[in-house]
Amino acid sequence: MSVLTPKLRPAVALAALLLAVQLPLSFAASHREAPITALDQKADITDWFAFVSPTDPSKVIFILNVDPFLEPSNGPNYFPFDPGILYEMKIDNDHDGHADVTFQFRFQTQIQQPGVFTGFVGNLAGFPPITALNGDGSQGFSLRQTYSVIMVTKAGSQVLSDTQILYAVPTNVGPKTMPNYPALAAQGVYTLNNGIRVFAGTAADPFFIDLGGFFDSLNFRKASTAPVLSATVDGDDQNNYAPNALAGFNVNSIVLEVPITMLTSDGATHLAGDPKAVIGTWATTSRQKTSVLGGEFGGRWYQVQRMGNPLINEGVIGTGSKDTFSMSEPAKDAQFANFVLNPLVPQILATLGVPVPPAPRTDLLLLVQYQAPICPGCVAADAGPVADLLRLNTGIAPTPLGQQKRLGFLAGDTAGFPNGRRLTDDVLDIALRALAGILVNSTTYGTPLGDGVNVTSSTLQTQFPFVGLAYSGRDSVHLGPGQPGCTNQPMGICPAN
């Protein structure tokens, strides 16, 4: 999905360019986007985030979440990262749709207590409670993972973690095994070379969406008419009025904080009006040609999944092309043009009485190139090829925590989606409105569409790594608006989790 702009090129020029390059568009990610990732859940990218740090505007935060719908109580091994997967964060800084800076992550698994029936045990059978990732207090930490971080540029590769051992933070098993989980998770924040910081581990899934309503042909529950939100619901950035399908579920998360000067093409910071301030970002997961469950790997790496803009494969790309999309490169996205010239979602919206522009939808070209408003200084030569990249203007100051608007650019919050993506951005509502034609005319096609799920169910941290702590395996439940047991609440608003 992507970018909102007050300016549109003349329709004829847009149509000619669109047909020439055969534009693709991204729209929706349900956490199981394509057939190949439905069969390979560990390689499934659930979400990709990129935003200027609200606590240090000289740095960018990247968050790669994988492995969807992790039930917190699902032992005994819980949710290790897959040692057979290469996890990558990629940055295009010269507007050609190819990676100029790549950060690679590989995991290794250790079984410290092979005679213990579970991956984590504490306060039981002579094992002290787990209070540390290593050393004293980690004796019951049987299934333990370490990982490496490598930065790859045109100048070569550099191991950023060469002077220390990085431990992935395990899931929150429960208060008896891990009596102070926040303190345990805090040990998983590491400072690497060049001032980079990293965290890897299980976290609360920050995504929020009424998946059931979306996939039942946009049959959302909390809407005044069809998928149209009332003014009360649409104006509330603090509460949910419909069930968040991800409430109470965990996800595996890799979070990286990188100085902006390591991401731009010239190693400098730039004002928002300078095209060099804008980078394109995406994430991938890959497996080697030879892969055996016992842990033997070899051969060339093959991409399994990728994500740039959120919510893409489910909502626009046809099922027969989803695997091809997942395994292709952004610079080759012209092959998916037929799915955006006349997207299915607007057709569904039209049958529900929502006004939408006629096809071909040339207005959507602005979502997949380096153009205003995300790149206000860009001219035609800067646009680059059509490519599904989450573009971020590093010169736009971050909105302070607590003041961020869930609708991002639509609400005048220029530091939010589709200028990158923050954990609080309501990408589904923004995406629906863009597909409904708000880029063409906000008066005619500005219907307040949405699912009534306006905020994440997890408690986000106010400092790095920002993602919420993993839900407790013993004590968490799945409970939210519209779900059994959630009744008689003040104002009809139920607990988020």
C-alpha positions as CSV (number, residue, x, y, z in Angstrom):
1,M,0.0,0.0,0.0
2,S,1.3,3.3,0.4
3,V,1.4,7.0,-0.2
4,L,-1.1,9.8,-0.2
5,T,-0.5,12.8,-2.3
6,P,-2.4,16.0,-3.1
7,K,-0.9,16.1,-6.6
8,L,-1.6,13.8,-9.5
9,R,0.1,13.8,-12.9
10,P,-2.2,14.3,-15.9
11,A,-4.3,11.2,-16.4
12,V,-3.1,10.5,-19.9
13,A,0.5,10.6,-18.9
14,L,-0.1,8.4,-16.0
15,A,-2.0,5.9,-18.0
16,A,0.7,5.7,-20.7
17,L,3.4,5.3,-18.0
18,L,1.4,2.7,-16.1
19,L,0.7,0.6,-19.2
20,A,4.3,0.9,-20.2
21,V,5.8,-0.3,-17.0
22,Q,2.9,-2.6,-15.9
23,L,2.6,-1.5,-12.3
24,P,1.9,-3.8,-9.4
25,L,0.4,-2.7,-6.1
26,S,0.6,-4.0,-2.7
27,F,-2.4,-4.2,-0.3
28,A,-2.8,-6.8,2.4
29,A,-1.0,-9.3,4.6
30,S,-3.0,-11.6,6.8
31,H,0.1,-13.3,8.2
32,R,-0.2,-16.2,5.8
33,E,0.1,-14.5,2.4
34,A,0.9,-17.1,-0.2
35,P,0.6,-20.9,-0.6
36,I,4.3,-21.4,-0.2
37,T,4.4,-19.6,3.2
38,A,1.2,-21.4,4.4
39,L,3.4,-24.5,4.1
40,D,6.5,-22.9,5.4
41,Q,5.3,-20.8,8.4
42,K,8.8,-20.2,9.8
43,A,9.7,-18.3,6.7
44,D,6.5,-16.3,6.6
45,I,7.1,-12.6,7.0
46,T,4.1,-11.2,9.0
47,D,5.1,-7.6,9.0
48,W,7.8,-5.2,8.0
49,F,8.3,-1.8,9.7
50,A,10.7,1.1,9.0
51,F,10.5,4.5,10.8
52,V,12.8,7.2,12.2
53,S,13.3,6.5,15.8
54,P,11.1,8.7,18.1
55,T,13.8,8.6,20.8
56,D,16.8,9.3,18.5
57,P,15.9,11.1,15.2
58,S,19.4,10.4,13.9
59,K,18.6,6.7,13.5
60,V,16.1,4.4,11.7
61,I,14.3,1.5,13.3
62,F,13.7,-1.6,11.2
63,I,11.4,-4.4,12.5
64,L,11.1,-7.8,10.8
65,N,8.4,-10.0,12.2
66,V,8.1,-13.7,11.1
67,D,6.2,-16.8,12.1
68,P,2.5,-15.9,12.6
69,F,-0.1,-16.8,15.2
70,L,2.3,-18.1,17.9
71,E,0.1,-19.3,20.8
72,P,2.0,-18.3,23.9
73,S,1.3,-21.6,25.7
74,N,2.4,-23.8,22.9
75,G,5.3,-25.8,24.5
76,P,7.5,-27.7,24.9
77,N,9.8,-26.1,22.4
78,Y,7.9,-22.9,21.8
79,F,9.1,-20.8,18.9
80,P,12.8,-20.8,17.9
81,F,14.0,-19.0,14.8
82,D,14.8,-21.4,12.0
83,P,18.6,-22.0,11.6
84,G,17.9,-22.9,8.0
85,I,16.6,-19.5,7.1
86,L,18.5,-16.4,6.1
87,Y,16.7,-13.4,7.4
88,E,17.5,-10.1,5.5
89,M,16.7,-6.4,5.8
90,K,17.3,-4.6,2.5
91,I,17.7,-0.9,1.7
92,D,17.7,0.8,-1.7
93,N,19.3,4.3,-1.4
94,D,19.9,5.2,-5.1
95,H,16.3,4.7,-6.3
96,D,17.0,1.8,-8.7
97,G,14.9,-0.9,-6.9
98,H,18.0,-3.0,-5.9
99,A,19.6,-3.4,-2.5
100,D,22.5,-1.2,-1.7
101,V,22.7,-2.1,2.0
102,T,21.7,-5.4,3.4
103,F,21.6,-6.7,7.0
104,Q,21.7,-10.5,7.3
105,F,20.7,-12.6,10.4
106,R,21.5,-16.3,10.9
107,F,20.5,-18.3,14.0
108,Q,22.1,-21.3,15.7
109,T,20.3,-23.6,18.2
110,Q,21.8,-25.1,21.3
111,I,20.2,-27.7,23.6
112,Q,21.9,-27.3,27.0
113,Q,19.8,-29.8,28.9
114,P,19.0,-32.7,26.6
115,G,17.4,-34.7,29.4
116,V,14.8,-32.1,30.2
117,F,11.3,-32.5,28.7
118,T,10.8,-28.8,27.8
119,G,12.9,-26.0,26.4
120,F,12.6,-23.9,29.5
121,V,12.3,-25.0,33.2
122,G,12.8,-23.0,36.4
123,N,12.0,-23.4,40.1
124,L,11.7,-27.1,39.5
125,A,13.8,-30.2,40.0
126,G,16.9,-28.3,41.1
127,F,16.8,-25.7,38.3
128,P,16.7,-22.1,39.6
129,P,14.2,-19.6,37.9
130,I,15.4,-18.3,34.6
131,T,16.7,-14.8,35.2
132,A,19.6,-14.6,32.6
133,L,20.2,-15.4,29.0
134,N,23.7,-16.7,29.9
135,G,25.6,-17.7,33.0
136,D,24.1,-18.0,36.4
137,G,20.3,-18.0,36.2
138,S,20.2,-19.6,32.8
139,Q,20.6,-23.2,33.9
140,G,17.0,-24.0,32.9
141,F,17.3,-22.2,29.6
142,S,17.8,-25.4,27.7
143,L,16.7,-24.5,24.2
144,R,18.9,-21.5,23.5
145,Q,19.6,-19.6,20.3
146,T,22.5,-17.4,19.3
147,Y,22.7,-15.3,16.1
148,S,25.0,-13.3,14.0
149,V,24.5,-9.9,12.2
150,I,26.3,-9.2,8.9
151,M,26.1,-5.9,6.9
152,V,26.6,-6.2,3.2
153,T,27.3,-3.2,0.9
154,K,28.9,-2.6,-2.4
155,A,32.2,-2.4,-0.5
156,G,31.9,-5.9,0.9
157,S,30.6,-7.5,4.1
158,Q,31.2,-6.8,7.7
159,V,30.3,-8.9,10.7
160,L,28.7,-6.5,13.1
161,S,28.5,-9.0,16.0
162,D,32.1,-10.3,15.9
163,T,33.1,-9.3,19.4
164,Q,30.2,-10.7,21.4
165,I,27.7,-13.5,21.6
166,L,24.1,-12.5,20.8
167,Y,21.3,-14.4,22.5
168,A,17.8,-14.5,21.2
169,V,15.2,-13.7,23.9
170,P,12.9,-16.7,24.5
171,T,9.2,-16.5,24.8
172,N,7.5,-15.7,28.2
173,V,6.8,-19.2,29.5
174,G,5.2,-18.0,32.7
175,P,5.9,-16.4,36.1
176,K,7.2,-19.5,37.8
177,T,9.8,-20.3,35.2
178,M,10.6,-16.6,34.4
179,P,9.6,-14.5,37.4
180,N,10.9,-11.2,35.9
181,Y,10.4,-11.5,32.2
182,P,10.8,-7.7,31.5
183,A,14.3,-7.8,33.0
184,L,15.2,-11.0,31.1
185,A,14.0,-9.5,27.8
186,A,16.0,-6.3,28.4
187,Q,19.2,-8.4,28.4
188,G,18.5,-9.2,24.7
189,V,19.3,-5.6,23.6
190,Y,22.9,-5.4,22.2
191,T,25.0,-2.6,20.9
192,L,27.1,-3.6,17.8
193,N,29.7,-2.0,15.7
194,N,29.1,1.6,14.5
195,G,26.5,2.3,17.1
196,I,23.9,-0.2,15.7
197,R,21.6,-1.8,18.2
198,V,19.8,-5.1,17.8
199,F,17.2,-7.3,19.5
200,A,15.9,-10.7,18.4
201,G,13.3,-12.8,20.2
202,T,9.7,-13.6,20.7
203,A,7.4,-10.6,21.1
204,A,3.7,-9.7,21.3
205,D,2.4,-9.4,17.7
206,P,1.8,-5.6,17.2
207,F,-0.4,-6.0,14.1
208,F,-4.1,-5.3,14.4
209,I,-6.9,-6.2,12.1
210,D,-10.3,-7.9,11.9
211,L,-9.0,-10.8,9.7
212,G,-12.3,-12.7,9.7
213,G,-14.3,-9.6,8.6
214,F,-11.8,-8.8,5.9
215,F,-11.7,-12.2,4.3
216,D,-15.5,-12.6,4.5
217,S,-15.7,-10.2,1.6
218,L,-15.1,-7.1,3.7
219,N,-17.9,-8.1,6.1
220,F,-16.6,-5.9,9.0
221,R,-18.5,-5.8,12.3
222,K,-18.2,-2.3,13.7
223,A,-19.4,-0.2,10.8
224,S,-22.4,2.1,10.4
225,T,-23.0,1.1,6.8
226,A,-21.0,-1.6,4.9
227,P,-17.3,-1.1,5.8
228,V,-18.0,2.6,6.6
229,L,-17.0,3.7,10.1
230,S,-19.0,6.1,12.2
231,A,-17.4,9.4,13.2
232,T,-17.1,8.2,16.7
233,V,-15.2,5.0,15.8
234,D,-13.1,6.6,13.1
235,G,-12.0,9.4,15.4
236,D,-10.9,7.1,18.2
237,D,-7.1,6.3,18.1
238,Q,-7.2,4.6,21.6
239,N,-9.8,1.8,21.5
240,N,-10.9,-1.2,19.5
241,Y,-14.5,-1.7,18.6
242,A,-14.1,-5.1,16.9
243,P,-12.0,-8.2,17.5
244,N,-8.3,-8.0,16.7
245,A,-7.5,-11.4,15.3
246,L,-3.9,-11.1,16.5
247,A,-4.7,-10.2,20.1
248,G,-2.9,-12.5,22.5
249,F,-0.6,-14.1,19.9
250,N,3.2,-13.8,19.7
251,V,5.5,-13.4,16.8
252,N,9.3,-13.7,16.3
253,S,10.8,-10.3,15.9
254,I,14.2,-8.9,14.8
255,V,14.6,-5.2,15.6
256,L,17.6,-3.1,14.3
257,E,18.5,0.5,15.0
258,V,20.8,2.0,12.4
259,P,22.3,5.5,12.1
260,I,20.8,7.3,9.1
261,T,24.3,8.0,7.8
262,M,24.9,4.3,7.2
263,L,21.8,4.1,5.0
264,T,21.9,7.0,2.6
265,S,23.8,6.9,-0.7
266,D,26.4,9.5,0.4
267,G,26.6,8.7,4.1
268,A,25.1,12.0,5.2
269,T,21.8,13.2,6.6
270,H,19.5,15.3,4.4
271,L,16.5,17.5,4.7
272,A,13.1,16.2,3.8
273,G,13.1,18.0,0.4
274,D,16.3,16.3,-0.8
275,P,15.7,13.1,-2.8
276,K,18.8,11.6,-1.0
277,A,16.8,11.6,2.2
278,V,14.4,8.9,0.9
279,I,15.3,5.2,1.0
280,G,13.3,2.2,-0.1
281,T,13.2,-0.8,2.3
282,W,12.0,-4.4,2.3
283,A,12.7,-7.7,4.0
284,T,13.2,-11.3,2.8
285,T,13.5,-14.8,4.0
286,S,15.5,-17.4,2.1
287,R,16.4,-21.1,2.2
288,Q,19.2,-23.0,0.7
289,K,18.7,-25.5,-2.1
290,T,19.5,-28.4,0.1
291,S,17.7,-28.4,3.4
292,V,17.1,-31.3,5.8
293,L,15.1,-31.2,9.0
294,G,18.0,-32.6,10.9
295,G,19.9,-29.4,10.3
296,E,22.0,-29.9,7.2
297,F,22.0,-27.1,4.7
298,G,23.8,-26.3,1.6
299,G,23.7,-24.8,-1.9
300,R,22.4,-21.5,-3.3
301,W,19.9,-19.4,-1.3
302,Y,16.4,-19.2,-2.7
303,Q,14.0,-16.5,-1.6
304,V,10.8,-17.8,0.0
305,Q,9.1,-14.6,1.0
306,R,9.5,-10.8,0.8
307,M,7.6,-7.8,2.1
308,G,7.8,-4.1,1.4
309,N,4.5,-2.3,1.8
310,P,2.1,-4.0,4.2
311,L,-0.9,-6.1,3.3
312,I,0.1,-7.1,-0.2
313,N,-0.3,-10.7,-1.3
314,E,-3.7,-11.3,0.2
315,G,-5.6,-8.3,-1.1
316,V,-4.3,-7.7,-4.6
317,I,-2.1,-10.5,-6.0
318,G,-4.1,-13.5,-7.3
319,T,-3.6,-16.8,-5.7
320,G,-2.0,-18.3,-8.8
321,S,0.7,-15.6,-8.7
322,K,1.3,-15.2,-5.0
323,D,4.3,-17.6,-4.9
324,T,5.9,-15.9,-7.9
325,F,5.4,-12.6,-6.2
326,S,6.9,-13.9,-2.9
327,M,10.0,-15.2,-4.7
328,S,10.6,-12.3,-7.1
329,E,12.7,-9.1,-6.8
330,P,11.0,-5.7,-6.4
331,A,12.6,-4.4,-9.5
332,K,10.7,-7.0,-11.5
333,D,7.3,-6.1,-10.2
334,A,6.0,-5.0,-13.6
335,Q,4.9,-8.5,-14.2
336,F,2.0,-8.1,-11.7
337,A,0.3,-5.1,-13.5
338,N,-3.0,-6.9,-14.2
339,F,-3.8,-7.1,-10.5
340,V,-3.7,-3.3,-10.0
341,L,-5.2,-1.9,-13.1
342,N,-8.6,-3.2,-11.9
343,P,-8.2,-4.4,-8.3
344,L,-10.8,-6.7,-6.8
345,V,-11.2,-4.9,-3.5
346,P,-12.6,-1.7,-5.1
347,Q,-15.0,-3.9,-7.0
348,I,-16.2,-5.4,-3.8
349,L,-16.5,-2.0,-2.2
350,A,-18.6,-0.8,-5.2
351,T,-21.1,-3.6,-4.7
352,L,-21.4,-2.4,-1.1
353,G,-22.3,1.1,-2.2
354,V,-18.9,2.7,-1.7
355,P,-18.0,5.1,-4.6
356,V,-14.8,4.1,-6.3
357,P,-13.0,5.5,-9.4
358,P,-13.3,3.6,-12.6
359,A,-10.5,1.3,-13.9
360,P,-7.8,1.5,-14.9
361,R,-6.6,2.8,-11.6
362,T,-3.7,5.0,-12.8
363,D,-3.9,7.0,-9.5
364,L,-2.1,4.1,-7.8
365,L,1.1,4.6,-9.7
366,L,2.1,7.2,-7.0
367,L,2.2,4.3,-4.5
368,V,5.1,2.4,-6.0
369,Q,7.7,4.9,-7.0
370,Y,9.9,7.7,-5.5
371,Q,7.4,10.5,-5.7
372,A,5.8,13.2,-3.6
373,P,4.7,13.5,-0.9
374,I,7.2,11.0,0.6
375,C,9.8,12.3,-1.7
376,P,8.8,16.0,-2.3
377,G,12.0,16.8,-4.0
378,C,11.9,14.0,-6.5
379,V,11.6,14.6,-10.2
380,A,10.8,12.1,-12.9
381,A,14.5,11.0,-13.1
382,D,14.3,10.1,-9.4
383,A,11.2,7.9,-9.6
384,G,13.0,4.7,-10.4
385,P,11.3,1.5,-11.6
386,V,8.0,0.4,-10.3
387,A,8.8,-1.7,-7.2
388,D,7.1,-2.7,-4.0
389,L,9.3,-0.9,-1.5
390,L,8.3,0.6,1.8
391,R,9.8,4.1,1.2
392,L,10.9,6.3,4.1
393,N,11.9,9.9,4.1
394,T,14.6,10.1,6.8
395,G,14.5,13.9,6.8
396,I,10.9,14.0,8.2
397,A,11.1,14.3,11.9
398,P,9.4,11.6,14.0
399,T,6.1,12.3,15.7
400,P,6.6,11.9,19.5
401,L,5.2,8.8,21.1
402,G,1.7,9.4,22.4
403,Q,1.0,11.9,19.6
404,Q,1.0,9.6,16.6
405,K,-2.1,9.4,14.5
406,R,-3.3,5.9,13.4
407,L,-4.1,7.2,9.9
408,G,-0.7,8.6,9.3
409,F,-0.6,10.9,6.2
410,L,-4.4,10.9,6.1
411,A,-4.5,12.6,9.4
412,G,-1.7,15.0,8.7
413,D,0.9,12.9,10.6
414,T,3.6,12.9,7.9
415,A,5.9,10.7,9.9
416,G,3.5,7.7,9.5
417,F,2.5,5.3,6.9
418,P,2.9,5.4,4.0
419,N,6.1,7.3,4.9
420,G,7.6,4.2,6.2
421,R,5.5,2.3,8.8
422,R,5.2,2.5,12.5
423,L,3.8,0.0,15.0
424,T,0.8,2.3,15.6
425,D,-0.2,2.9,12.0
426,D,-3.6,1.5,11.0
427,V,-2.4,0.2,7.6
428,L,-5.6,-1.6,6.8
429,D,-7.8,1.5,7.1
430,I,-5.3,3.6,5.1
431,A,-5.1,0.9,2.5
432,L,-8.8,0.5,2.1
433,R,-9.2,4.3,1.6
434,A,-6.4,4.5,-1.0
435,L,-7.9,1.6,-2.9
436,A,-11.3,3.3,-2.7
437,G,-9.8,6.3,-4.5
438,I,-8.9,9.0,-1.9
439,L,-5.8,9.7,-4.0
440,V,-8.0,10.8,-6.9
441,N,-10.4,13.0,-4.9
442,S,-10.7,13.1,-1.1
443,T,-14.2,14.6,-1.3
444,T,-15.7,12.2,-3.8
445,Y,-13.8,9.1,-2.7
446,G,-13.0,9.9,0.9
447,T,-15.3,7.3,2.5
448,P,-14.1,6.6,6.1
449,L,-13.5,2.9,5.5
450,G,-12.2,0.6,8.2
451,D,-12.6,-2.5,10.3
452,G,-13.1,-0.9,13.8
453,V,-9.7,-2.3,15.0
454,N,-7.8,1.0,15.6
455,V,-5.0,0.0,17.9
456,T,-2.6,-2.8,18.7
457,S,-3.5,-5.1,21.5
458,S,0.1,-5.4,22.7
459,T,1.6,-2.9,25.2
460,L,4.4,-1.3,23.1
461,Q,7.6,-0.3,24.8
462,T,8.5,3.4,24.8
463,Q,12.1,2.7,24.0
464,F,14.2,0.3,21.8
465,P,13.2,-2.3,20.8
466,F,9.7,-0.8,21.0
467,V,7.8,-4.1,20.4
468,G,5.7,-5.4,23.2
469,L,6.9,-8.1,25.5
470,A,5.8,-11.6,24.7
471,Y,2.5,-12.7,26.1
472,S,2.7,-15.1,29.1
473,G,2.2,-18.7,28.1
474,R,0.5,-19.4,31.4
475,D,-1.5,-16.3,32.0
476,S,-2.6,-14.8,28.6
477,V,-5.9,-15.3,27.0
478,H,-7.5,-14.3,23.6
479,L,-10.2,-11.8,24.5
480,G,-11.4,-8.8,22.6
481,P,-14.4,-6.9,21.3
482,G,-17.0,-9.1,19.9
483,Q,-15.5,-12.3,21.3
484,P,-17.3,-14.7,23.8
485,G,-16.9,-13.5,27.3
486,C,-16.3,-9.9,26.5
487,T,-19.6,-8.3,27.5
488,N,-21.0,-5.6,29.8
489,Q,-17.9,-3.4,29.5
490,P,-17.9,0.4,29.9
491,M,-18.9,2.0,26.6
492,G,-19.0,-1.4,25.1
493,I,-15.2,-1.4,24.8
494,C,-13.6,-4.7,25.8
495,P,-10.1,-5.4,27.0
496,A,-7.6,-5.4,24.1
497,N,-6.2,-8.8,25.1
